[in-house]
Amino acid sequence: MRRRLLTLSRVALLELELELTKRRMSPATPMADFLTKSPYSPPSWASHLRPLPSHTFSLAHRPTPIHRWNLPGLPNGTELWIKRDDFTGMELSGNKVRKLEFLMADAVEQQADTVITIGGIQSNHCRATTVASNYLNLDTHLILRTSKLLADGDPGLVGNLLVERLVGANVHLISKEEYSSIGSEALTSALKEKLEKEGKKPYVIPVGGSNSLGTWGYIEAAREIEEQLKCRTDGLKFDDIVVACGSGGTIAGISLGSWLGALKAKVHAFSVCDDPDYFYDFVQGLLDGLQAGVNSRDIVSIHNAKGKGYAMNTSEELKFLKDIASATSVILDPVYSGKAAYGLINEMTKDPKSWEGKKILFIHTGGLLGLYDKVDQMASLMGNWSRMDVQESVPRKEGVGKMF
């Protein structure tokens, strides 16, 4: 009996050692490795892509959790799960961080001392880039798009702007009209030339970090999802993956990763700006830049979810965010994941048969700070507060937490 117990103990130890080995080999980033640069090895199914990144910087807290999401209004038999890429960090949060792990490693490899990027006035990408650059002792210059009326004044300290300015970003404001007529590439090139004349060595990151190198962030996320599913004992497999699309890099990476790897889930992208045709073409350019040899229309289905326009919301969309938060405690941002979830429910309502019985993974790409820009529009939706009525006769009780 004793020998049998000893044998079982050895088996348990061997199983524990195997599990620890798996964890060491998994794409998860231990906290001890945070802000370290490491050589990059791609998934076997992506090793034919070119060029391969040489290094990556650990910036995201990974793997991000996946859990059931009991969203109201689902068709019969439909299971919805959510991957919490809003949990990749706080100041350094959301889907942009996965792209920055590759982009910042490249900036350091090129011995840059300054990073330039561009986006909207409440850009999550610009905030994450500023924080990542500051961690790595690089200066940041942001070109931020705003209305013509506000382009000549102080941009304020709301939401993402507060974090950017707290950590020392150099902010350059541009009107939407100038942005549209000149274009993001010309604007960043002009600023790069100016900084080079000042003796700087700038590294330019495009809108949303969405170039072929940044695409590796969500190729790697596909491997992470694969590993998470392998660890389950219930054989869970996703039929569909749903994600917002704002600049194209995230959907290019997760679609290619799902197509090439073991996931084989159909990817649905909900575009929050521009039109599906634009994004099919843009994603094709990213895929061609990786020599992937696949057609974007074969690996992703893009739906129009921009509504009134980029970062603009209807009252119905904002009420949807409030209702989902109240029902599930998942707080969606108003610019990206909020519109994607709203678009998904609308698609399910129009054609429930196409979604019945499916297991769907929704990727929450973060952006909580964007809600601060919507407080005036959302104030009327809250309403559940009142002044506490305390009778003078209630006796005082001494206890823990006495403040005065």
N, C-alpha and C positions, 0 to 999 in steps of 0.2 A: 504493500500500500504506500509506504514511504517512498520507495523507488518510483512508483507511478506519479506521486505528487511532485517529486523532483523533476521527472521527465516533463510533466505538464508545465512546471515553472520554466524549464529551459525553452519549451515551445513558446510560452508567453513572452520570454525575453527576446527570442528570435523574431517574433511578430512585432514587438515594440521596436526593435532595431530596424526592421524593414520599414515600418511606418515612419520612423525618424529619417531614414534614408530617402523615402519618397518626399517627405516635406523639404529636405535639403535640395532635392532635385526639382521641386515644383517651381513654377514661375512666381510664387508668392515672394514678397520682399520682407524679410525680417526687419524689425525696427532698428536693429543694430547696424544694418546696412544702409540706412537712410542717408541720402546725400553722398553716396559713394559711386564712383565710376567703375564699370566692369566691362570686360569683353562680352560681346553679344553672340549667342548661338541661336539661330532661328529654329522654329519647329521643323522637323524633318520634311513635312509636306510643303514647306515654303523655302527650302534651301536652294531651289532652282531660280528663285527671283534674283534680279540684279538691278542696281547694286545692293549688296547686303550691308547693313549697318555694322560698323566695326565695334562700337561701344554703346553703352546705355548708362544713364544716370538714374539711380533709384530715387524717385520723387514721390511716387504714389504709395499709399498704404494698401497693400494688396495681399491676398485676393479680396475683392469686395464681395459682400455676401449676396446670396440669391435666396429669396423666400417667396412664399405664396402671397398673392396680392388679390384680395377679395374685392375687386373693383365693382361697384354697382353697375348693372345694365349689361352683364355678359350674357351671350347666348347660352342655351341649355348645353350642359356638358363641357363647356369651355373652361380650361384651367389657365389662369393668368399668373405668371411668376414675374418677379422684378429683380433685376441686378442693380445693386445700389452703388453705381459709380459716382453718386453724390457723396459717398463716404471715402473717396480717395484722399481726403484731407479737409481742412477748413479754408484757410487763406489760399492754399494750393490745392484746389478741389476741382472735381468734375472730370469730364472726358478729356479736356485739354491737357491735363497733366500727363496722361499716357503718351500723347504725341511729344510733349516737351522732354520726356525721358530720352528720346532719341535726338531731338533738335538741340537741346542744351549740351549733350555730349559732343555733338558735331561742332557747336560754337567753341567749346573749350579746346577740342582738337585743333581748330583753326586759330587758336590763340587770340580770340576776340576779347576785347575789353568792354564792349558795348553791344547791347541788343536793341534792335529796332523792330517794332511790330505795329500793326494797325487794326482798327476795328471800330465798332460803334461806341457811343459815349458810355454805355454800361456793359462793355465787352467783358465776358468771363475770361476769355482767352488772354486779353491784355492784362487783367489782374493776376492771373496765374503766372504769366510770363514775367511780370514785374517781381513777384515774390520769388520765383525760381532763380531769376537773374541775381537778385539781391543775396540769396543764400550762397551763390557762387561768386560773389564779389564782382559782378558785372553791372555796369550802369545800364539803365533802361530808358529808351525814348519811345513814347507812345504817340501815334497819330490817331486822334479820336474824332469820329464823325458826329456832328451835332447839327441842330437847326441853324439856319442863317442868322436868326435873331440872337442866338446864344453863343455864336462862335467867337465873338469879340470880348466876352466877359469871363469872370471866374467861373469854372465849371461846377463848383460846389463840392460837397463832401458826402454825397448820397451813394449808398450801396458800394459797388465795385470801386468807384472813384475814391472813397474814403480809404480803402486798403491801399490802392495804388499810390496815393499821395502820402499816406503814412510811411510807407517804406521807401519813398524817395524817387518816384518816377518823374521823368521830365515829360510833361504833357504838352502836346502840340495840337491845337484845335483846328478843325477844318469843317467847312459847311458841307451839307449833303450835296449841294449843287456843285461845289468844287470837286468833291470826291467823285461824283458821277462823271464830270467832264474830263477830269485828269486821269482817274483810275488809281487803284491801290498800288500797283507796281511802280508807276511813275512817281507817285508821292514818296514811297519808301526809298526809291533810288535817289531822288533829289535830296532827301535828308541824309542818306548814306554818304553822298558826295560831299555835302556840307561838313559832316562830322570827320570825314577823312582829311579834308583840308585843315581841320583843327588838330590833326595828329592822332585821331582815334582809329581803332580797328573794329568797325561795326560789323555785326552779323545780322542779316535780315531774316525774320520769320514772317511768312505770309499770313493773310487773314485766317484766323482759326488754327494756325499751325498746319494747314492742309496742303502739304506737298507730298511727293512720293516718300520722302524720308519720314515725315510725320505719320503717314499711313501705317507704318509698322506698329504704332501704338495699339491699334485695334486688330491688327493681325495677331499680335501678342495676346490681346484680350480674348480672342477666339480660342487660343491655346489654354488660357486660364479657365474659360468656361468648360472646355473639354475635361480638364483635370478635376474641376469641381464635380462634374457629373460622374466621373470614374469613381470618386470617393463615396458616392451614394450607394445604398443597398437596394433601392427600389427600382432601379433601371430607368430612371427618368430620362426622357429624350424630348427635345423641343422640335415641334413642327415648324414654328415660325419665330422670327426675332423681329422686334419692332423698336425703332430708334428715331429720334429727331435728326433732321439734316439741316445744318445752317451754313457750313462751308464745304462739306463734301468729304473730308478726310476720314471721319469716323465711319461713315457708311461704306467707303471704299475698303477700309481695313477689315471691318467685321464681315462684309459680304464676301470678300476674297478669302478670308480665313474660314468662314463657314463652308464655302464652295470647295476649297482645297483640302481642308481637314476633315475631322470625323463628325462635325456637327451636322452638316448637310441640311440645315434649316433654311427655309425661305425667308429672306430678309425684306422687310417692309420699311422704307424710309419715308418720313413725313416732313416735307420741305417747309421751312418757316420763312423762307425768302426765295425770290426767283421762282422759276417754274421747273417742273420735272425734266423737260427736254434739256434745259441748261445743265442740270445736275447729271443727267445721263452722259452728256458730253464731257463735263468736267471730270467726273469719276473715270471716264474712259481715258482721259489724259493721265490721271494718276496711275491707272493700271498699266498703261503703255510705258510710263516712266519706270515701272518695275519689271518690264518685259514679261508680264503675267500671261499674255496670250489668251485672254478671255474678253468677252463682250460684256460691257456693264449691264446691258438690258437682260442678259442671261442670269445674272447673279443677284440683282436687286430690283424690287418693284417700288417706284417712287410715287408718292401721293402728294397732292397739293394741300398744304395745311396752313398757308401763310395768312389767310383771313384778310384783315384790313391792311396787313403789311408787316414788315419786320419790326419786332418789339412793340407792335400796336395790338391792343386787345379789345374785343367786344365785351360787353357786360356779361354775356352768356359764358364766355370763356373764363372770365374771372370768377363767376359764380361756380363754375365747374371745379376750379382749383379749390375753392372754399369747401365745396361739398365733398370732394375727394379727401381733403385733409381731415374733415370732421368724421368721415366714415372709416378711414383707414390709417390715419396718422402719417401718411406719406405726403410730404409737402413738395409739390411740383413747382418749377419756376414758370413764369408767364411767357418766356420767350421761346424756349426749346421744348423740354419734356412736357410741359403743360399743353402746348399746342399739339404735340404728337399724340398724347393720350386722348385729348379731345377729338382729334381726327380719327383715332382708332375706334373709339366708341361710336362715332358717326358712321364709320364704314360698317361696323358690326350691326348697327341699327338698320342700315339700308339693305344689307345682305347677310342676315344672321346664319343662313345655311352654309355659307362658305367658311364660317368660323366655328361651327358647332363641333364639339368633341376634340378640338385642337388644344395642344399644350403650347402656350405662347410665352416667350421671354421678352419682357419690356426692359430696355436698358435706360435707366434714369441717369442722364448725363450731367446733372448738377445745375448750379445757377441760382441758388437760394438768395444770394445778395440782390439779384434782379428784382425781387419782390419789393424791396424798399423804394423802388422807383414807381410803384403802383399803389402806394398806401392811400393816396387821396381817392383813387378810383375804387378801392376795395373797402373803404371805411364803412359805407352803408351796408355792406354784407355781413358785418360782424354782429353788432347789436346785443350780444349776450353779456351785458354787464349791468350792475346795479350798485347803489350805495348800501353797504351793510347797515342794517338797522339794529343798533345795540342799545338795550335798555339800561338806564342809569343804575338800576338795581342789581345788575350783574356784578357779583363780587369778584375782586381781583384774586388771581391765583399765581403764586410764585412758581416758576418752572424753568425748564431748559429753554434757551434761546431768548432770554431777556435782553432787549436791545438798549433800554434806558431806564 
